[in-house]
Amino acid sequence: VRQFFDDMMDLKIEGMMVSPGYSYSKAPDQEHFLRRERTNELFTQILSHKKRRWQFNQSPLFLRFLMGKQDFECTPWGNPLYNMFGWQRPCYLLQEGYADSFEDLMEATEWDRYGRSSGNEKCADCMVHCGYEASAVHHTFNSFKGFKDTVFATITGRL
């Protein structure tokens, strides 16, 4: 993966995104998904001693979250998805249907059914960007510590 990041930077891409897979019920191969602890270990191996030339289109706090250095709760409404079927109910991996309007999505969705703290077994090991990147960005701009940690990681390149 680290070599892949180097190769992408050699191609002069503007930035990369990373996110772990997790065992959502519709995935055909359940046995090869990692649990949360193993995901943290893997991303720690990949992102420790991150090269400064690697450019990510993600917040440094989300990358720290993947490494297990931050803890966030999912923000399921933080990355709404609209396509030809309508507004997708969260999370897109759970495939729970669509809302006809953004208002319907926001008002009719039972948001407390999503995320680790909800007790929803489908969310237990999820660390996917669509729910946690928004949490990391919220933490950056709604707390002095989050802002300080983001500035530090951005300036030094260290996670």
SVG drawing of the C-alpha trace seen along z (x, -y; Angstrom):
<svg xmlns="http://www.w3.org/2000/svg" viewBox="-41 -26 49 42">
<polyline fill="none" stroke="black" stroke-width="0.4" points="0.0,0.0 2.9,-2.4 4.4,-1.6 1.1,-2.3 0.9,-5.7 4.4,-6.4 3.4,-5.3 0.3,-7.6 2.4,-10.6 4.8,-9.8 1.8,-10.0 1.2,-13.5 -2.3,-12.9 -3.8,-15.6 -4.7,-13.5 -5.9,-10.1 -8.6,-8.8 -8.4,-5.7 -11.1,-4.0 -11.4,-0.5 -13.9,2.0 -16.2,3.7 -18.6,6.6 -21.8,5.0 -24.5,7.7 -24.8,7.4 -21.1,8.1 -20.7,11.6 -17.4,12.3 -17.8,11.8 -14.8,13.8 -12.0,11.5 -13.2,8.2 -11.2,6.9 -12.6,6.1 -12.0,2.6 -8.9,3.5 -7.2,5.2 -8.2,2.2 -6.4,-0.1 -3.3,2.1 -3.3,2.2 -3.6,-1.6 -1.0,-2.2 1.4,-0.1 0.5,-1.9 0.3,-5.5 3.0,-5.5 6.0,-7.5 3.7,-8.9 5.7,-10.4 5.2,-14.1 4.8,-13.8 1.7,-11.6 -1.3,-13.9 -4.7,-12.8 -8.0,-14.4 -9.1,-13.7 -8.6,-15.3 -5.6,-14.3 -7.9,-13.5 -9.8,-10.9 -6.4,-9.3 -5.6,-9.3 -9.0,-7.7 -8.1,-4.9 -4.9,-4.4 -6.8,-4.2 -5.3,-7.5 -8.7,-9.3 -12.1,-8.1 -15.2,-9.4 -18.8,-8.4 -20.4,-8.1 -22.1,-11.2 -24.5,-9.3 -26.1,-12.5 -22.6,-14.1 -22.3,-12.9 -25.7,-12.6 -25.8,-10.8 -28.2,-11.7 -28.5,-9.6 -31.1,-8.8 -33.1,-6.8 -33.3,-9.7 -31.6,-10.5 -30.0,-7.3 -30.9,-6.5 -27.8,-6.0 -25.5,-4.3 -25.1,-3.6 -23.5,-0.3 -26.6,0.8 -28.9,0.2 -32.0,-0.7 -33.7,-2.5 -34.2,-6.1 -36.1,-9.2 -37.9,-11.2 -36.7,-14.5 -33.9,-15.9 -36.5,-17.0 -37.9,-13.5 -34.4,-12.1 -33.6,-14.4 -37.0,-14.3 -38.1,-10.6 -34.7,-8.9 -34.2,-7.5 -30.7,-8.8 -30.1,-7.3 -30.2,-3.8 -26.8,-4.4 -23.3,-4.4 -21.5,-2.3 -23.3,-3.9 -26.7,-3.0 -26.1,0.7 -26.9,1.5 -24.8,4.6 -24.4,3.6 -22.4,0.6 -20.2,2.3 -17.0,2.5 -17.7,-0.3 -15.0,-3.0 -15.9,-4.1 -15.3,-7.6 -18.9,-8.4 -19.7,-8.6 -16.4,-9.3 -14.8,-11.9 -17.6,-14.2 -17.1,-13.6 -13.4,-14.3 -14.1,-17.6 -16.7,-18.6 -14.1,-18.0 -11.6,-20.1 -13.8,-23.1 -15.8,-22.7 -13.0,-22.3 -9.7,-24.0 -8.0,-20.6 -9.3,-19.3 -8.2,-22.5 -4.8,-22.4 -4.3,-18.7 -5.3,-19.3 -2.9,-22.3 -0.1,-20.3 -0.6,-17.3 -0.9,-19.5 2.3,-21.5 4.5,-18.7 3.1,-15.9 2.9,-13.7 -0.2,-11.8"/>
</svg>
